[in-house]
Amino acid sequence: MTFLGRDGFRQRELNTLPMALDDTMLWDCSSKGWHCCVDFGIPVKPYDVIRLRHSTGKTSRELINEHAVTFQWVGDGLGAWLAQVPHQGNHRACMFYEELTNQDISRIRDEDPARFQSFPPNVQQAADRTQGGSYRVAGLCSAHANRPEACRSFPFMRHADWEERPGQEPVSQVHRCGTCALKKPTTVRDIVLENGLEEFWRTDLLWRATKSYLISRGLANIADANYRALPIDEADRLELWGSCFNPDILPEVTEHFEDQWQLDTDLDGDRAIHRLVLSAALDRVDTLVAESGVAIEHLGFADEPPMERPDFDALSDTSLPMLPVIAIAA
Ligand code: SF4
């Protein structure tokens, strides 16, 4: 497993605009990717990596070793981002970003009809406009069917702690896509539902709980006099966090889900793998703490009580409404 620093990309400055879910707004995706896929780094979570395996036909081990997913400590845990490649002068684009001309689209219509059918109607129409030379039509995602949560949410960002902060809107707008000629009346609620985000938000409950547990047991990388770290090697700390993003190194995954990453899609399998991976991380945390001999009351932030081990059954209960966003829409 290879851990890299982020390769010089920019993180989006979150000058966010809180959004009410049902206020009408003018917006649509231009299918250009100029604001969402270029210049700004795309954060990924463990479930995003599991999903990306299907679109890339690669295991998580390959994605990480080939530097498609890069890591850096941020805040209190290990963060991961998609790699970027040079793009038009001084810009950088996500490695899955693919700009297509009218002639590219015409060729794809002939050579790969299934892919052509997956293009938005306004992009498909360009296949018939090849008389006037070549021009840029779209910036598409080669991992579209399994693109990460951050991409699906754009130009919005969910506040995962919405329910813990009375008065805070559940979503903020992180970028104004205001110039698209295709824009039409819509709402934040419609946009997030159209992009299949419920699946990602449900799995995020497990990841958030796992991160909190690691932090509570002294496994965060926090330089704070108030934080009591578990005394282990830094390499072990890094490897433990990194394992959450690398399901294909876990024997239970390779044994029960052999070659599952080769399927186009398998949401049930992905969910099960995600849970297996995070459960394995929790088990390892418990083992490390037990081996250290340090009482859990002496780990983590001094002013916070030790966290109970997360109940993944409760967090995975699909009968519960995911968020007010979904509950109100149902
Ligand atoms: S994964 Fe796809 S949608 Fe997300 S930034 Fe990369 S190209 Fe754009």
Residues whose N, C-alpha, C, O or C-beta is under 5 A from the ligand:
A	BS01	SF4	C36 C37 I42 C94 F96 Y97 L140 C141 A143 R147 P148 C151
